[in-house]
Amino acid sequence: MRSNEVSALSWPATAPRWGRVVLRRFRAEDVDAVVELSHDPYVPQVTTLVARATGQQAAEWIARQNTRLAEGVGFSFAIADARSGDALGQIGLWLKDIREGRTSAGYAVLPRARGRGVASDALSALTTFAWTIAEVHRIEVHIEPWNTGSIRTAERAGYEREGLLRSFMEIGGSRRDLVLYAAIRDAGPSRRA
């Protein structure tokens, strides 16, 4: 999708919220959280964030996240604590297949924020937001079969497992199988809503 084709799409006037999180634009003060996220061994393999980012590299990554919608790539949100506003991770709604009514979601949470429902709250907020976009009828999440935490996240947010995509993507230099989870508009924004 080219940027002129998403001109009708705009940043939400009200920040999407669910449970303990709010989704917002990345800010300059999120640099330390982004550096921390870059030290997770898996996150740089599946995102554009470089491993062990310097403060400068983290700032450049933040700047790129804030241009994703204008480029037609999608919405890249900081996952933030609803009370403090502190960044806890990143979640995106990617628009590559929006002309067919499909989008995809991806998320990464700081290691210190895991195990508290942050990711499932963020995915629920993102899903609710996605249904405000008339063209979106399906949201897909691709998860490696070993990643039980991410599988629980998708299921808690109301996504259903649809199957195994064999040798679907290269991650860390090798082809990997991914489990496909999806939410569809007819099923509502989330089973918990």
MARPA-831594 format. One record per residue: x, y, z of N, C-alpha, C in turn; residue in one letter. Coordinates in pm, whole numbers, plus 50000, padded with zeros to 5 digits. Layout:
! MARPA-831594
+-------+-------+-------+-------+-------+-------+-------+-------+-------+------+
|   n.x |   n.y |   n.z |  ca.x |  ca.y |  ca.z |   c.x |   c.y |   c.z | rest |
+-------+-------+-------+-------+-------+-------+-------+-------+-------+------+
|     X |     Y |     Z |     X |     Y |     Z |     X |     Y |     Z |    A |
...
+-------+-------+-------+-------+-------+-------+-------+-------+-------+------+
This chain:
! MARPA-831594
+-------+-------+-------+-------+-------+-------+-------+-------+-------+------+
|   n.x |   n.y |   n.z |  ca.x |  ca.y |  ca.z |   c.x |   c.y |   c.z | rest |
+-------+-------+-------+-------+-------+-------+-------+-------+-------+------+
| 50084 | 49883 | 50000 | 50000 | 50000 | 50000 | 50089 | 50124 | 50000 |    M |
| 50061 | 50216 | 49912 | 50136 | 50341 | 49906 | 50077 | 50442 | 50003 |    R |
| 50158 | 50539 | 50045 | 50113 | 50635 | 50145 | 49991 | 50713 | 50100 |    S |
| 49978 | 50744 | 49969 | 49861 | 50819 | 49926 | 49734 | 50735 | 49936 |    N |
| 49745 | 50602 | 49941 | 49630 | 50515 | 49956 | 49583 | 50505 | 50100 |    E |
| 49665 | 50546 | 50195 | 49624 | 50544 | 50335 | 49597 | 50684 | 50387 |    V |
| 49584 | 50779 | 50295 | 49563 | 50916 | 50339 | 49436 | 50931 | 50422 |    S |
| 49339 | 50843 | 50399 | 49216 | 50850 | 50478 | 49238 | 50797 | 50619 |    A |
| 49343 | 50719 | 50640 | 49372 | 50666 | 50772 | 49453 | 50769 | 50850 |    L |
| 49418 | 50783 | 50975 | 49491 | 50878 | 51058 | 49510 | 50819 | 51197 |    S |
| 49602 | 50882 | 51266 | 49630 | 50841 | 51402 | 49502 | 50858 | 51484 |    W |
| 49471 | 50764 | 51576 | 49347 | 50775 | 51652 | 49342 | 50903 | 51737 |    P |
| 49227 | 50969 | 51736 | 49210 | 51091 | 51815 | 49217 | 51061 | 51964 |    A |
| 49170 | 50944 | 52003 | 49177 | 50900 | 52142 | 49266 | 50777 | 52147 |    T |
| 49363 | 50780 | 52234 | 49457 | 50669 | 52244 | 49384 | 50540 | 52282 |    A |
| 49406 | 50432 | 52207 | 49343 | 50303 | 52242 | 49389 | 50257 | 52380 |    P |
| 49293 | 50209 | 52460 | 49321 | 50163 | 52597 | 49255 | 50028 | 52619 |    R |
| 49315 | 49952 | 52706 | 49255 | 49826 | 52751 | 49326 | 49786 | 52880 |    W |
| 49250 | 49759 | 52982 | 49309 | 49714 | 53108 | 49416 | 49809 | 53159 |    G |
| 49537 | 49758 | 53170 | 49648 | 49833 | 53229 | 49730 | 49914 | 53130 |    R |
| 49692 | 49912 | 53001 | 49778 | 49979 | 52903 | 49703 | 50080 | 52817 |    V |
| 49782 | 50169 | 52763 | 49736 | 50264 | 52662 | 49836 | 50255 | 52547 |    V |
| 49786 | 50268 | 52424 | 49872 | 50267 | 52307 | 49891 | 50410 | 52261 |    L |
| 50014 | 50451 | 52244 | 50044 | 50590 | 52208 | 50162 | 50595 | 52112 |    R |
| 50188 | 50714 | 52060 | 50307 | 50734 | 51978 | 50432 | 50716 | 52065 |    R |
| 50539 | 50677 | 52000 | 50666 | 50673 | 52071 | 50715 | 50815 | 52096 |    F |
| 50783 | 50833 | 52207 | 50839 | 50964 | 52247 | 50990 | 50952 | 52265 |    R |
| 51057 | 51065 | 52262 | 51202 | 51065 | 52281 | 51242 | 51002 | 52413 |    A |
| 51160 | 51021 | 52516 | 51195 | 50965 | 52648 | 51180 | 50813 | 52656 |    E |
| 51135 | 50749 | 52548 | 51123 | 50603 | 52544 | 51254 | 50535 | 52506 |    D |
| 51360 | 50612 | 52484 | 51488 | 50556 | 52438 | 51538 | 50445 | 52529 |    V |
| 51535 | 50465 | 52659 | 51588 | 50362 | 52750 | 51508 | 50233 | 52740 |    D |
| 51376 | 50243 | 52726 | 51293 | 50123 | 52711 | 51326 | 50051 | 52580 |    A |
| 51349 | 50126 | 52474 | 51382 | 50065 | 52345 | 51519 | 49998 | 52353 |    V |
| 51614 | 50061 | 52418 | 51746 | 49998 | 52437 | 51728 | 49867 | 52514 |    V |
| 51648 | 49870 | 52620 | 51623 | 49748 | 52698 | 51560 | 49639 | 52611 |    E |
| 51464 | 49677 | 52529 | 51397 | 49580 | 52441 | 51497 | 49519 | 52341 |    L |
| 51594 | 49599 | 52297 | 51692 | 49550 | 52200 | 51787 | 49447 | 52260 |    S |
| 51792 | 49436 | 52392 | 51878 | 49338 | 52458 | 51811 | 49201 | 52472 |    H |
| 51682 | 49194 | 52443 | 51616 | 49065 | 52439 | 51673 | 48988 | 52320 |    D |
| 51711 | 48863 | 52334 | 51774 | 48793 | 52222 | 51681 | 48768 | 52103 |    P |
| 51550 | 48764 | 52124 | 51457 | 48730 | 52016 | 51404 | 48852 | 51942 |    Y |
| 51379 | 48960 | 52012 | 51313 | 49077 | 51952 | 51387 | 49128 | 51827 |    V |
| 51518 | 49147 | 51828 | 51584 | 49195 | 51705 | 51575 | 49097 | 51587 |    P |
| 51548 | 48970 | 51614 | 51535 | 48874 | 51505 | 51403 | 48890 | 51429 |    Q |
| 51301 | 48945 | 51494 | 51168 | 48952 | 51433 | 51117 | 49095 | 51415 |    V |
| 51202 | 49192 | 51444 | 51165 | 49333 | 51425 | 51279 | 49405 | 51353 |    T |
| 51260 | 49535 | 51331 | 51365 | 49616 | 51269 | 51460 | 49676 | 51373 |    T |
| 51440 | 49646 | 51499 | 51527 | 49696 | 51605 | 51657 | 49617 | 51606 |    L |
| 51770 | 49688 | 51604 | 51899 | 49620 | 51604 | 51928 | 49564 | 51743 |    V |
| 52003 | 49456 | 51748 | 52041 | 49396 | 51874 | 52135 | 49490 | 51950 |    A |
| 52113 | 49497 | 52079 | 52197 | 49579 | 52169 | 52214 | 49722 | 52116 |    R |
| 52103 | 49784 | 52087 | 52102 | 49920 | 52031 | 52168 | 50020 | 52126 |    A |
| 52237 | 50114 | 52066 | 52287 | 50229 | 52143 | 52170 | 50326 | 52162 |    T |
| 52190 | 50426 | 52243 | 52088 | 50529 | 52259 | 52054 | 50596 | 52127 |    G |
| 52155 | 50622 | 52046 | 52133 | 50683 | 51914 | 52052 | 50592 | 51822 |    Q |
| 52088 | 50464 | 51820 | 52014 | 50369 | 51736 | 51870 | 50355 | 51784 |    Q |
| 51849 | 50356 | 51914 | 51713 | 50350 | 51968 | 51633 | 50474 | 51928 |    A |
| 51697 | 50591 | 51934 | 51629 | 50715 | 51894 | 51593 | 50711 | 51745 |    A |
| 51682 | 50658 | 51663 | 51653 | 50646 | 51519 | 51539 | 50548 | 51495 |    E |
| 51534 | 50439 | 51571 | 51425 | 50342 | 51559 | 51292 | 50407 | 51598 |    W |
| 51292 | 50485 | 51706 | 51172 | 50557 | 51748 | 51125 | 50649 | 51636 |    I |
| 51217 | 50724 | 51577 | 51180 | 50815 | 51467 | 51116 | 50738 | 51352 |    A |
| 51170 | 50621 | 51320 | 51111 | 50540 | 51211 | 50971 | 50492 | 51248 |    R |
| 50950 | 50455 | 51375 | 50816 | 50407 | 51414 | 50712 | 50517 | 51395 |    Q |
| 50752 | 50640 | 51416 | 50659 | 50752 | 51404 | 50634 | 50794 | 51259 |    N |
| 50699 | 50729 | 51163 | 50671 | 50757 | 51022 | 50600 | 50641 | 50952 |    T |
| 50575 | 50532 | 51023 | 50519 | 50411 | 50961 | 50383 | 50437 | 50894 |    R |
| 50294 | 50512 | 50956 | 50163 | 50536 | 50895 | 50177 | 50621 | 50769 |    L |
| 50256 | 50726 | 50775 | 50276 | 50812 | 50657 | 50337 | 50735 | 50541 |    A |
| 50418 | 50634 | 50572 | 50479 | 50550 | 50469 | 50384 | 50444 | 50416 |    E |
| 50268 | 50428 | 50481 | 50171 | 50326 | 50441 | 50199 | 50189 | 50497 |    G |
| 50294 | 50179 | 50590 | 50331 | 50050 | 50648 | 50230 | 50008 | 50755 |    V |
| 50190 | 50102 | 50839 | 50095 | 50068 | 50944 | 50108 | 50160 | 51064 |    G |
| 50042 | 50118 | 51171 | 50043 | 50193 | 51297 | 50142 | 50125 | 51391 |    F |
| 50242 | 50197 | 51437 | 50337 | 50144 | 51534 | 50318 | 50221 | 51664 |    S |
| 50267 | 50152 | 51764 | 50236 | 50212 | 51893 | 50337 | 50171 | 51999 |    F |
| 50364 | 50263 | 52089 | 50430 | 50225 | 52214 | 50321 | 50169 | 52304 |    A |
| 50350 | 50057 | 52367 | 50262 | 50006 | 52473 | 50307 | 50076 | 52599 |    I |
| 50215 | 50149 | 52662 | 50253 | 50225 | 52781 | 50164 | 50188 | 52899 |    A |
| 50221 | 50197 | 53018 | 50145 | 50178 | 53140 | 50038 | 50287 | 53146 |    D |
| 49914 | 50250 | 53167 | 49803 | 50347 | 53164 | 49815 | 50451 | 53275 |    A |
| 49879 | 50418 | 53386 | 49891 | 50514 | 53497 | 50014 | 50602 | 53484 |    R |
| 50129 | 50540 | 53462 | 50254 | 50618 | 53461 | 50290 | 50674 | 53324 |    S |
| 50241 | 50609 | 53218 | 50278 | 50649 | 53082 | 50410 | 50590 | 53036 |    G |
| 50477 | 50513 | 53123 | 50607 | 50454 | 53087 | 50591 | 50350 | 52978 |    D |
| 50682 | 50351 | 52883 | 50681 | 50254 | 52774 | 50712 | 50115 | 52827 |    A |
| 50632 | 50016 | 52782 | 50649 | 49877 | 52822 | 50677 | 49786 | 52703 |    L |
| 50672 | 49843 | 52581 | 50694 | 49762 | 52463 | 50641 | 49830 | 52339 |    G |
| 50622 | 49750 | 52234 | 50576 | 49800 | 52104 | 50472 | 49704 | 52048 |    Q |
| 50373 | 49760 | 51978 | 50273 | 49680 | 51908 | 50240 | 49751 | 51778 |    I |
| 50221 | 49674 | 51673 | 50191 | 49734 | 51543 | 50072 | 49669 | 51477 |    G |
| 49999 | 49749 | 51403 | 49894 | 49702 | 51312 | 49947 | 49729 | 51173 |    L |
| 49983 | 49623 | 51100 | 50052 | 49635 | 50972 | 49953 | 49621 | 50857 |    W |
| 49963 | 49710 | 50760 | 49860 | 49731 | 50658 | 49892 | 49673 | 50520 |    L |
| 49992 | 49590 | 50508 | 50036 | 49540 | 50378 | 49921 | 49486 | 50292 |    K |
| 49829 | 49413 | 50352 | 49720 | 49349 | 50277 | 49584 | 49413 | 50303 |    D |
| 49582 | 49540 | 50342 | 49455 | 49603 | 50378 | 49359 | 49611 | 50260 |    I |
| 49410 | 49618 | 50138 | 49319 | 49621 | 50022 | 49235 | 49495 | 50013 |    R |
| 49282 | 49386 | 50071 | 49206 | 49261 | 50076 | 49132 | 49247 | 50208 |    E |
| 49134 | 49352 | 50291 | 49064 | 49350 | 50419 | 49142 | 49283 | 50531 |    G |
| 49271 | 49251 | 50505 | 49354 | 49183 | 50603 | 49464 | 49275 | 50655 |    R |
| 49491 | 49261 | 50783 | 49606 | 49327 | 50845 | 49676 | 49223 | 50932 |    T |
| 49791 | 49260 | 50984 | 49858 | 49172 | 51080 | 49902 | 49254 | 51199 |    S |
| 49922 | 49185 | 51308 | 49966 | 49250 | 51431 | 50093 | 49182 | 51479 |    A |
| 50178 | 49260 | 51543 | 50299 | 49207 | 51605 | 50326 | 49287 | 51731 |    G |
| 50385 | 49223 | 51830 | 50406 | 49291 | 51957 | 50532 | 49239 | 52025 |    Y |
| 50591 | 49324 | 52106 | 50707 | 49288 | 52186 | 50698 | 49366 | 52317 |    A |
| 50714 | 49296 | 52427 | 50704 | 49357 | 52559 | 50838 | 49345 | 52630 |    V |
| 50874 | 49448 | 52703 | 50998 | 49445 | 52780 | 50999 | 49324 | 52872 |    L |
| 51113 | 49257 | 52885 | 51119 | 49138 | 52972 | 51066 | 49165 | 53113 |    P |
| 51094 | 49282 | 53170 | 51048 | 49311 | 53307 | 50897 | 49331 | 53316 |    R |
| 50828 | 49348 | 53202 | 50684 | 49369 | 53203 | 50606 | 49244 | 53163 |    A |
| 50676 | 49136 | 53136 | 50610 | 49013 | 53090 | 50545 | 48939 | 53206 |    R |
| 50447 | 48856 | 53171 | 50381 | 48773 | 53270 | 50275 | 48846 | 53351 |    G |
| 50239 | 48968 | 53310 | 50140 | 49047 | 53384 | 50018 | 49082 | 53299 |    R |
| 50008 | 49025 | 53179 | 49894 | 49054 | 53093 | 49909 | 49179 | 53008 |    G |
| 50027 | 49238 | 53008 | 50052 | 49360 | 52930 | 50030 | 49335 | 52781 |    V |
| 50085 | 49227 | 52730 | 50074 | 49199 | 52586 | 49930 | 49172 | 52546 |    A |
| 49855 | 49094 | 52626 | 49716 | 49065 | 52589 | 49629 | 49190 | 52600 |    S |
| 49656 | 49276 | 52699 | 49583 | 49403 | 52706 | 49614 | 49488 | 52583 |    D |
| 49742 | 49492 | 52544 | 49781 | 49572 | 52427 | 49717 | 49517 | 52300 |    A |
| 49715 | 49385 | 52284 | 49655 | 49326 | 52165 | 49503 | 49350 | 52163 |    L |
| 49439 | 49346 | 52279 | 49296 | 49376 | 52286 | 49270 | 49522 | 52248 |    S |
| 49354 | 49613 | 52296 | 49339 | 49754 | 52261 | 49360 | 49776 | 52112 |    A |
| 49462 | 49710 | 52056 | 49491 | 49723 | 51914 | 49376 | 49667 | 51830 |    L |
| 49322 | 49554 | 51871 | 49212 | 49491 | 51797 | 49089 | 49581 | 51799 |    T |
| 49056 | 49634 | 51914 | 48942 | 49726 | 51924 | 48962 | 49846 | 51833 |    T |
| 49084 | 49900 | 51833 | 49114 | 50011 | 51743 | 49101 | 49969 | 51597 |    F |
| 49152 | 49851 | 51562 | 49149 | 49806 | 51422 | 49007 | 49800 | 51369 |    A |
| 48912 | 49761 | 51453 | 48773 | 49752 | 51405 | 48712 | 49889 | 51377 |    W |
| 48779 | 49997 | 51415 | 48729 | 50132 | 51378 | 48767 | 50168 | 51235 |    T |
| 48852 | 50087 | 51172 | 48894 | 50109 | 51034 | 48805 | 50024 | 50945 |    I |
| 48721 | 50087 | 50865 | 48620 | 50016 | 50787 | 48677 | 49906 | 50699 |    A |
| 48797 | 49926 | 50646 | 48857 | 49829 | 50553 | 48906 | 49702 | 50621 |    E |
| 48921 | 49703 | 50752 | 48979 | 49589 | 50824 | 48869 | 49488 | 50859 |    V |
| 48887 | 49367 | 50810 | 48794 | 49258 | 50840 | 48863 | 49141 | 50907 |    H |
| 48997 | 49140 | 50903 | 49073 | 49027 | 50957 | 49208 | 49079 | 51007 |    R |
| 49248 | 49030 | 51124 | 49379 | 49062 | 51181 | 49449 | 48930 | 51209 |    I |
| 49569 | 48914 | 51157 | 49645 | 48791 | 51176 | 49765 | 48815 | 51268 |    E |
| 49797 | 48713 | 51346 | 49917 | 48712 | 51429 | 49990 | 48582 | 51398 |    V |
| 50119 | 48592 | 51369 | 50202 | 48476 | 51338 | 50297 | 48452 | 51455 |    H |
| 50296 | 48329 | 51509 | 50370 | 48298 | 51632 | 50448 | 48168 | 51613 |    I |
| 50572 | 48166 | 51657 | 50646 | 48041 | 51654 | 50583 | 47943 | 51753 |    E |
| 50572 | 47815 | 51715 | 50503 | 47717 | 51799 | 50556 | 47704 | 51942 |    P |
| 50684 | 47729 | 51963 | 50742 | 47719 | 52097 | 50704 | 47835 | 52187 |    W |
| 50654 | 47945 | 52130 | 50632 | 48068 | 52205 | 50496 | 48066 | 52277 |    N |
| 50490 | 47989 | 52384 | 50364 | 47970 | 52456 | 50311 | 48099 | 52518 |    T |
| 50399 | 48189 | 52558 | 50355 | 48316 | 52613 | 50280 | 48398 | 52509 |    G |
| 50331 | 48401 | 52388 | 50265 | 48475 | 52281 | 50135 | 48407 | 52238 |    S |
| 50134 | 48275 | 52240 | 50010 | 48201 | 52209 | 49903 | 48236 | 52312 |    I |
| 49938 | 48237 | 52440 | 49842 | 48275 | 52545 | 49794 | 48418 | 52525 |    R |
| 49885 | 48506 | 52485 | 49847 | 48646 | 52458 | 49739 | 48652 | 52352 |    T |
| 49761 | 48586 | 52240 | 49663 | 48589 | 52130 | 49530 | 48530 | 52175 |    A |
| 49533 | 48418 | 52245 | 49409 | 48355 | 52289 | 49334 | 48441 | 52389 |    E |
| 49404 | 48505 | 52482 | 49338 | 48594 | 52579 | 49273 | 48713 | 52511 |    R |
| 49330 | 48757 | 52399 | 49274 | 48871 | 52326 | 49164 | 48828 | 52229 |    A |
| 49126 | 48701 | 52231 | 49015 | 48653 | 52148 | 49052 | 48602 | 52011 |    G |
| 49180 | 48583 | 51985 | 49224 | 48530 | 51856 | 49210 | 48378 | 51857 |    Y |
| 49180 | 48322 | 51741 | 49165 | 48178 | 51730 | 49276 | 48119 | 51643 |    E |
| 49320 | 48003 | 51684 | 49424 | 47932 | 51607 | 49361 | 47877 | 51479 |    R |
| 49430 | 47903 | 51367 | 49380 | 47857 | 51238 | 49467 | 47750 | 51174 |    E |
| 49592 | 47741 | 51212 | 49675 | 47637 | 51153 | 49823 | 47667 | 51163 |    G |
| 49901 | 47573 | 51108 | 50046 | 47584 | 51107 | 50092 | 47622 | 50966 |    L |
| 50171 | 47726 | 50957 | 50229 | 47770 | 50830 | 50372 | 47718 | 50827 |    L |
| 50395 | 47615 | 50750 | 50524 | 47549 | 50747 | 50626 | 47631 | 50669 |    R |
| 50747 | 47644 | 50726 | 50858 | 47717 | 50664 | 50814 | 47854 | 50615 |    S |
| 50738 | 47925 | 50698 | 50672 | 48048 | 50658 | 50766 | 48168 | 50649 |    F |
| 50863 | 48175 | 50739 | 50945 | 48295 | 50746 | 51086 | 48262 | 50790 |    M |
| 51181 | 48342 | 50742 | 51318 | 48328 | 50790 | 51334 | 48410 | 50917 |    E |
| 51380 | 48347 | 51021 | 51406 | 48413 | 51149 | 51542 | 48365 | 51197 |    I |
| 51630 | 48457 | 51225 | 51762 | 48421 | 51275 | 51841 | 48333 | 51180 |    G |
| 51819 | 48350 | 51050 | 51896 | 48278 | 50951 | 51840 | 48142 | 50911 |    G |
| 51726 | 48101 | 50964 | 51667 | 47972 | 50922 | 51517 | 47987 | 50902 |    S |
| 51463 | 47902 | 50815 | 51319 | 47902 | 50788 | 51248 | 47846 | 50910 |    R |
| 51138 | 47910 | 50948 | 51065 | 47869 | 51067 | 50918 | 47847 | 51037 |    R |
| 50860 | 47750 | 51107 | 50716 | 47731 | 51105 | 50653 | 47836 | 51196 |    D |
| 50535 | 47883 | 51158 | 50461 | 47977 | 51242 | 50317 | 47930 | 51256 |    L |
| 50263 | 47948 | 51375 | 50123 | 47919 | 51399 | 50045 | 48046 | 51364 |    V |
| 49936 | 48029 | 51291 | 49851 | 48141 | 51251 | 49734 | 48153 | 51347 |    L |
| 49723 | 48270 | 51408 | 49606 | 48307 | 51489 | 49540 | 48424 | 51418 |    Y |
| 49407 | 48433 | 51428 | 49337 | 48543 | 51363 | 49214 | 48584 | 51443 |    A |
| 49179 | 48710 | 51426 | 49051 | 48764 | 51474 | 48980 | 48817 | 51351 |    A |
| 48851 | 48795 | 51346 | 48773 | 48847 | 51233 | 48666 | 48941 | 51286 |    I |
| 48632 | 49039 | 51205 | 48538 | 49143 | 51247 | 48407 | 49083 | 51296 |    R |
| 48355 | 48982 | 51230 | 48226 | 48923 | 51269 | 48227 | 48867 | 51409 |    D |
| 48346 | 48830 | 51458 | 48355 | 48773 | 51593 | 48366 | 48880 | 51699 |    A |
| 48377 | 49007 | 51660 | 48388 | 49116 | 51757 | 48532 | 49148 | 51787 |    G |
| 48555 | 49256 | 51864 | 48691 | 49301 | 51889 | 48770 | 49210 | 51981 |    P |
| 48704 | 49143 | 52070 | 48772 | 49054 | 52162 | 48667 | 48974 | 52236 |    S |
| 48698 | 48852 | 52267 | 48603 | 48770 | 52341 | 48579 | 48826 | 52481 |    R |
| 48675 | 48904 | 52532 | 48661 | 48961 | 52667 | 48585 | 49092 | 52664 |    R |
| 48561 | 49149 | 52546 | 48496 | 49281 | 52540 | 48352 | 49273 | 52584 |    A |
+-------+-------+-------+-------+-------+-------+-------+-------+-------+------+
